[in-house]
Structure formats: structure tokens, C-alpha cells
């Protein structure tokens, strides 16, 4: 399954401009689609995220919202 450049920027925790620049310079392999967007292979996504040295984005556990003492900004 392929990932878009925008989603890769969110996963890697960097700006979409940084991802676009790396695609244009060839340091990220991406396939250009007919609509002008880029599709990036999952293996390439893993390589790029590792190169930025960041963990993938964390997801909020669904049960956490139902906790009685949950407040926005509790670290998630």
C-alpha cells in the first residue's frame, strides 16, 4: 500500500515542504500520479521515518476518551 507525501510528513513529524524538497532532489523515491500527487511505497516510508530519527505518530487509545478524568492536553 502506498502513502501520500502529506501523510508521510505527518508520520515523520516534518513539514510537507521538507518532504516535497526531498522528493524533488531524489532522496525520497516517489511515483507521480496523474493528478500531480506523489505515492510513496511503504518500505520507503519506513526508511524516511528512520532517517529523521523519530518514532511514528502515536494514536490515542479509544478507551482513553471515556476516562472520567481525561482532559484535552493530557500528553496525547
Secondary structure, 3 states (H helix, E strand, C coil): CEEEHHHHHHHHCCCHHHHHHHHHHCCCCCEECCCCCEEEEHHHHHHHHHHHCCCCCCCCCHHHHHCCCCCCCCCC
